[in-house]
């Protein structure tokens, strides 16, 4: 295969433009992505971020890069909510359910692993947890204090943003300036102990309700949220690595503060390329709990959302998501989902049509042009929607071949098959195993559903759920109606 690595362009949030991708070490990519906070099920919008970074990971692997993909699990610490307050979401969920914080984390971690299997995400190289890296976080905080960019008040440690601004550029990533921020951020109230509104906690003294508490040189407490990513990215990828990614909503303050922590402790911005994936809309409105247009990744494949009349397979949802560029918003509408389902079926059918194409001594198939167009799209900042449009150009060619209007050699047919398979399954991450055009799956499914029905009649819910979940993992959704059970 021709080496296509040199042509990849990545949009770098740091510079605000597309840049040629030149990794720090030849053929190797270090990538850190902010992972989930495990206190509830991720909604479809969160899932979109992880699916988009899965696409990026997959394409880097497709280009034959050796990739170390680190995605953390937030199982401790305080999360900054939309009002700028720090909330211990895991502790809150644990108190509500009257169980230990790590039971909450374990429960939602299992759920997240299942979701990744259903939506066909590759597992990262390593998934470090915040609670297993308290010592590393303490060490970085100590370094920031000794460099003079943090202060201690009543057992808590705060980052000294004003001091940092004298030596570094705070706002370099988000473009926000502190004086602008001051105008749209609440004024410090009397209870707050930090000196300046833009200062943030590196270590918080333990409160009365805290269920997770660690010892530190400053007394008992817990780490701030931003510091965990600095500690874990540095530990596994070094102080300067290639790509740091996350959802657009993390750009400020989370990523801005990660940069401040790295610069003030280790002397450099942690990543060469900062990448941000965009949010999700539903019928033109931002997905949010308050608007009631919020659904979970399992609900849409089970047909259990209030928004859509029917169920869609995980493969169709993934294909639909790939039709929007990762930096654009994606709007979930019924019409768009139905169109994606038709497109998905057409794409999969064309693969079986290609199998049956008979070959010729001469070829009028423009194979090189087609394959170049696939790489061209993905090399342009991972442009999956253009890739899909170009895959449909290949579908047109396959139709012409089937109708005998153009010809191809066996060699070209094999190349087209390999390239389509590579981009559809390895890069876009579609499973393609839900098609049932030859009907062989029908008797197998009848048997499996009979076994499930038998288990249900004996109230053996464990077996029945196991069958349902196992089928879901294979991309087959089972739906129980009033009179019959259907699958797709
Ligand atoms: Zn992070």
Boltz pocket constraint, residues with backbone or C-beta under 6 A from the ligand:
constraints:
  - pocket:
      binder: B
      contacts: [[A, 33], [A, 34], [A, 35], [A, 225], [A, 226], [A, 229], [A, 246], [A, 254]]
      max_distance: 6.0
